[in-house]
Amino acid sequence: MRNILILLVWIGAIGILSCTKNEVNLDANDEMNGDSVKNSTISETIFIGSDDNYFYAIDPASGKIKWEYNAGDEILTNPVIYEGLVYFGCKNGIIFALDISSGKQRWIYRVDYDQAIYTGPIVKNGVVYAGAKDFLYALDAKNGSLKWRYYSKYVLGDIIKINGDILYVSFSDTMNAIDISTGKPIWTFISGNSIVTGSAVSGGYLYFMDYSGVMYALDASLGDLKWKYETNFGGFHNTTPLVADEVLYFSIPNRDQLFALNSKTGSKIWNLDNIDFTDPHSDSSPSIYGNTLFVAGSNLYAINAKSGVLEWQVYIKGTNVSPTFAGNKVYIANWYSEFYCIDVNTKKIAWSFNSKTRGFHTSACVLMKDGNVKYPSTSGMVQ
């Protein structure tokens, strides 16, 4: 009898040491009041969703799993964090809100017709914005209740951006500005070709590219055209431009191209044409860390942001997502189920983590000890 008791205690201890496992509950939402969400214990954590249906919380120091959550289908969006909850969208048509400390489900919202969630989410002033096919949703961040829903006859773009009280999202060949409070359209710009990239907002300008390879700069408030630049590289790009120090950076993976333009005039500063993006449908967009620009494909490439000269690279086997920076570390996943932590100082892989069975098609966000969150440049959330 004593041996049996010892065995049971030993098994229990193993359970305590293992990571917390959670799974989707379609029948109930466990709402949490605002104060308890805000007072959740903050510890540095990486959050990322995978094609293996699992959403992971990872310890940045060791690469070990803190907790995991089975969402029931492929996770298609980057995560965002707001007041103690982490939000993401899934192929099964569900928007999730989980507690950042425990991974416990706080609420879910199932969209119309179970359409896959590709667009967003993004959070502003207690409202979660996300989209599925031809619907855009605004949900209460605390409990998931619907505030408004916007229907378009055309398919939504993958990236939502918010500037002030205006939300920007593309529908087919139109870029649209929508009032975030009411869901009513403010203005619409017709490009004449399907819009194939996300957008960037900076200095009163809105930037995006269409299928013909034309980069547009609009007045973000009025929707008027300021300038356009013809790259002569058409196709489906699905990346997001980045603006830093009045320079517009953007990648064209199907032609292995990387551009830097003057963000105010559209004049070319430099163009790099030897980046191996591996996948012509890559979503990997440029990110910046100090004076270094990063893009990813078969390698993580570090490029001098001023000159466009390649400085160093680390082999990561191939990816179509964007890197996330936190401190002197960069975090990025590949499509072979591996997630990497790369030290920018040593230019080497510090550790790697493997998902259960399948790769990643999303980027990570990192919750820092001070409560700030680091996002990839593709996210609409503030870096």
C-alpha positions in Angstrom: 0.0 0.0 0.0 2.8 2.4 0.9 4.5 1.7 -2.5 1.2 2.6 -4.3 0.9 5.9 -2.4 4.5 6.8 -3.2 3.8 6.0 -6.9 0.7 8.2 -6.9 2.6 11.1 -5.3 5.4 10.7 -7.9 2.9 10.7 -10.8 1.3 13.8 -9.3 4.6 15.6 -9.1 5.2 14.9 -12.8 1.8 16.4 -13.6 2.8 19.6 -11.7 6.1 19.9 -13.5 4.6 19.5 -17.0 3.1 22.4 -18.9 -0.6 23.3 -18.6 -2.8 21.9 -21.3 -6.1 23.6 -22.3 -8.6 23.1 -25.1 -11.5 24.9 -26.7 -14.8 24.9 -24.9 -17.6 25.7 -27.4 -20.4 25.7 -24.8 -19.3 28.4 -22.3 -17.4 31.6 -21.9 -15.6 32.2 -18.6 -15.7 36.0 -18.3 -13.2 37.8 -16.2 -13.8 41.2 -14.6 -11.6 44.0 -15.7 -9.6 44.4 -12.4 -8.5 40.8 -12.2 -7.4 40.9 -15.8 -5.3 44.0 -15.3 -3.7 42.5 -12.2 -2.6 39.3 -13.8 0.9 38.3 -12.9 3.3 39.5 -15.6 6.2 37.3 -16.6 8.1 37.5 -19.8 6.4 35.2 -22.3 6.4 34.4 -26.1 3.0 33.7 -27.7 2.4 32.0 -31.0 -0.1 29.9 -32.8 0.7 26.9 -35.1 -0.8 24.9 -37.9 -0.9 21.9 -35.5 -4.0 23.6 -33.9 -2.1 24.6 -30.7 -1.5 28.0 -29.3 1.7 28.2 -27.3 3.1 30.3 -24.4 6.9 29.9 -24.3 9.5 30.9 -21.8 12.0 33.2 -23.7 14.9 32.2 -21.5 14.7 28.4 -22.1 12.3 27.8 -25.0 10.2 25.6 -22.7 6.4 25.6 -23.0 4.6 27.3 -20.1 1.1 26.3 -21.3 -0.6 25.3 -24.5 -4.1 25.5 -25.8 -5.8 23.3 -28.4 -7.9 25.6 -30.6 -9.4 22.7 -32.7 -8.0 23.9 -36.0 -5.1 25.7 -37.7 -4.3 29.1 -36.2 -4.1 31.7 -39.0 -3.5 35.1 -37.3 -0.8 36.7 -35.3 -1.7 37.1 -31.6 -2.3 40.4 -29.8 -2.4 41.2 -26.1 -4.7 43.5 -24.2 -5.2 43.8 -20.4 -4.2 40.3 -19.5 -5.8 38.5 -22.4 -4.3 37.2 -25.7 -6.4 37.2 -28.8 -6.1 35.2 -32.1 -8.2 33.8 -35.0 -8.6 30.3 -36.2 -9.5 28.4 -39.4 -12.6 27.1 -37.7 -14.2 30.6 -37.7 -13.5 31.3 -34.0 -11.9 34.3 -32.4 -10.3 33.4 -29.1 -9.5 35.3 -25.9 -7.2 33.4 -23.4 -5.8 34.4 -20.1 -2.1 35.2 -20.6 -1.0 33.5 -17.3 -2.9 30.2 -17.5 -4.0 29.8 -21.1 -7.6 29.4 -19.8 -10.3 30.3 -22.2 -12.1 33.6 -21.3 -14.4 33.9 -24.3 -14.8 32.8 -27.9 -16.8 34.4 -30.8 -17.9 32.3 -33.7 -18.2 34.3 -36.9 -20.9 34.0 -39.6 -20.8 30.8 -41.7 -17.8 29.6 -39.8 -15.5 31.5 -42.2 -11.8 31.2 -41.5 -10.3 34.1 -39.5 -7.5 35.6 -41.7 -7.7 39.3 -40.9 -6.5 40.8 -37.6 -7.1 40.8 -34.7 -6.1 44.2 -33.5 -7.2 45.9 -30.3 -8.0 49.6 -29.7 -9.7 51.2 -26.7 -11.2 47.9 -25.4 -12.5 46.7 -28.8 -11.1 43.8 -30.8 -11.3 44.1 -34.6 -11.0 41.0 -36.8 -12.2 39.8 -40.2 -13.3 36.7 -42.0 -13.7 36.6 -45.8 -16.2 39.4 -46.5 -17.1 40.4 -42.9 -15.3 42.8 -40.5 -16.2 42.4 -36.8 -15.8 44.7 -33.8 -16.1 42.9 -30.4 -15.9 43.9 -26.8 -12.4 42.9 -25.7 -13.6 42.0 -22.2 -16.5 39.6 -23.0 -16.5 39.1 -26.8 -19.9 40.6 -27.4 -20.6 42.0 -30.9 -20.4 45.8 -31.1 -20.8 46.1 -34.9 -20.3 44.1 -38.1 -19.4 45.4 -41.5 -20.2 43.5 -44.7 -18.4 43.8 -48.0 -19.2 42.1 -51.3 -15.5 41.4 -51.6 -12.8 39.5 -49.7 -11.0 41.3 -46.9 -7.3 41.8 -46.9 -5.2 40.0 -44.2 -4.0 43.2 -42.4 -6.0 45.8 -40.4 -4.3 49.1 -39.4 -5.8 51.8 -37.1 -4.7 55.4 -37.0 -6.6 57.5 -34.5 -10.3 56.8 -35.0 -9.8 55.4 -38.5 -9.5 51.7 -39.4 -7.9 50.8 -42.7 -8.6 47.5 -44.6 -8.6 46.4 -48.2 -11.5 44.8 -50.0 -10.4 43.3 -53.4 -9.2 46.4 -55.4 -10.3 49.0 -52.8 -8.6 50.5 -49.8 -11.2 51.5 -47.2 -11.2 53.9 -44.2 -13.8 52.9 -41.6 -14.9 54.8 -38.5 -13.9 52.5 -35.6 -16.8 53.5 -33.4 -19.6 53.0 -35.8 -18.3 50.7 -38.5 -19.4 53.2 -41.2 -17.2 53.9 -44.2 -15.3 57.3 -44.4 -13.7 57.0 -47.8 -12.8 54.4 -50.4 -9.9 54.5 -52.9 -10.0 52.3 -56.0 -6.6 51.1 -57.2 -7.8 49.4 -60.4 -6.2 46.1 -59.4 -6.5 43.7 -56.4 -4.6 45.0 -53.3 -2.2 42.2 -52.4 -0.3 43.7 -49.4 -1.1 44.9 -46.0 -0.9 48.6 -45.3 1.4 51.0 -43.3 0.4 54.3 -41.8 3.0 56.9 -41.0 3.4 60.7 -41.1 -0.2 61.2 -42.4 0.4 58.8 -45.3 -1.1 55.3 -46.0 0.9 52.9 -48.0 0.0 49.6 -49.9 0.7 47.7 -53.1 -1.7 46.2 -55.8 -1.4 43.1 -57.9 0.3 45.0 -60.8 3.2 45.9 -58.5 2.3 49.5 -58.0 3.0 51.0 -54.5 0.5 53.7 -53.5 0.8 56.5 -51.0 -2.5 58.1 -49.9 -3.4 60.9 -47.6 -4.5 58.9 -44.6 -7.3 61.3 -43.6 -8.8 62.0 -47.0 -7.8 59.1 -49.2 -6.3 61.3 -51.9 -3.4 59.9 -53.9 0.0 61.5 -53.0 2.3 59.4 -55.2 2.7 56.0 -56.7 5.7 53.9 -57.6 5.8 51.2 -60.3 8.1 48.3 -59.4 7.3 46.3 -62.6 7.0 43.2 -60.4 3.4 42.2 -60.4 1.8 39.2 -58.6 0.5 38.2 -55.3 2.8 39.5 -52.6 0.8 39.3 -49.3 3.5 41.3 -47.4 3.3 44.5 -45.4 5.4 47.6 -45.9 7.3 49.3 -43.1 8.1 53.0 -42.6 11.1 54.1 -40.4 12.8 57.5 -40.5 10.8 58.6 -43.6 12.0 55.5 -45.5 9.4 53.0 -46.9 10.7 49.4 -47.0 8.8 46.6 -48.7 9.5 43.1 -50.1 8.3 41.4 -53.2 9.0 37.7 -52.4 7.9 36.2 -55.8 10.8 38.1 -57.4 13.2 38.0 -54.4 13.2 41.8 -54.2 13.5 44.3 -51.4 12.9 48.1 -51.9 13.6 51.3 -49.9 11.8 54.4 -51.1 11.6 58.0 -49.8 8.2 57.8 -47.9 7.3 61.4 -48.8 8.2 61.5 -52.5 8.3 57.8 -53.6 11.8 58.2 -55.1 14.0 55.0 -54.9 16.8 54.9 -52.4 18.0 51.4 -53.0 16.8 48.0 -54.3 18.2 44.6 -53.3 17.5 41.7 -55.7 19.3 38.7 -54.2 17.2 37.8 -51.2 16.1 34.1 -51.3 12.5 34.2 -50.0 12.1 30.5 -50.9 8.3 30.8 -51.2 6.9 33.1 -53.9 3.8 33.4 -51.7 5.8 34.4 -48.6 4.2 36.7 -46.1 7.6 37.7 -44.7 7.7 41.5 -44.4 10.7 43.7 -43.4 11.3 44.5 -39.7 13.8 47.0 -38.3 16.1 46.8 -35.3 18.3 49.8 -34.7 19.9 50.5 -38.1 19.4 47.0 -39.4 16.6 45.8 -41.6 15.6 42.1 -41.3 13.7 39.9 -43.8 13.3 36.2 -43.8 13.2 33.3 -46.3 15.6 30.4 -46.4 17.7 32.6 -44.0 17.1 35.4 -41.6 18.8 38.3 -43.5 20.3 41.3 -41.7 20.6 44.3 -44.1 22.0 47.8 -43.5 18.9 50.0 -43.6 20.8 53.0 -45.0 22.8 51.3 -47.8 20.9 48.1 -48.5 24.1 46.0 -48.1 23.6 42.5 -46.7 25.6 42.3 -43.4 24.9 38.8 -42.0 22.4 35.9 -42.2 21.4 32.8 -40.2 20.0 29.7 -41.9 16.4 28.9 -40.7 15.4 26.4 -43.5 12.6 28.5 -44.9 9.8 30.6 -43.6 7.0 32.9 -44.8 6.4 34.9 -41.6 8.0 38.0 -40.1 10.5 38.2 -37.2 9.7 39.7 -33.8 12.3 41.6 -31.8 12.6 41.7 -28.0 15.8 43.1 -26.4 18.7 41.6 -28.3 16.7 38.5 -29.4 14.8 37.9 -32.6 12.0 35.3 -32.7 10.9 33.6 -35.9 9.2 30.3 -36.9 9.6 28.2 -40.1 7.2 25.9 -41.9 9.0 22.8 -40.7 7.5 23.1 -37.1 10.6 24.9 -35.7 10.5 28.2 -33.8 13.8 30.0 -33.3 15.4 32.4 -30.8 18.3 34.1 -32.5 20.8 36.3 -30.6 21.4 39.5 -32.5 24.8 40.1 -30.9 26.3 36.6 -31.5 24.3 36.1 -34.8 23.6 32.5 -33.7 20.5 30.5 -32.7 20.2 30.6 -28.9 17.5 27.9 -28.8 14.7 26.3 -30.9 11.3 24.8 -30.1 9.3 22.3 -32.1 5.5 22.3 -32.5 3.8 19.0 -32.3 3.4 18.0 -35.9 3.1 20.9 -38.3 4.8 24.2 -39.1 3.9 27.9 -38.4 2.3 30.4 -40.6 2.0 33.2 -38.0 4.5 35.4 -36.2 5.0 35.7 -32.4 4.4 38.5 -30.0 6.5 38.9 -26.8 5.2 40.1 -23.4 8.0 41.8 -21.6 8.6 42.0 -17.8 7.5 45.7 -17.7 4.2 44.8 -19.4 5.1 46.1 -22.8 4.4 43.9 -25.8 6.7 43.5 -28.8 5.0 42.8 -32.2 6.2 42.1 -35.7 5.9 44.9 -38.2 3.0 43.2 -39.9 0.8 43.7 -36.8 -1.4 46.7 -36.5 -0.5 47.0 -32.9 2.1 49.5 -31.8 5.6 48.2 -31.5 
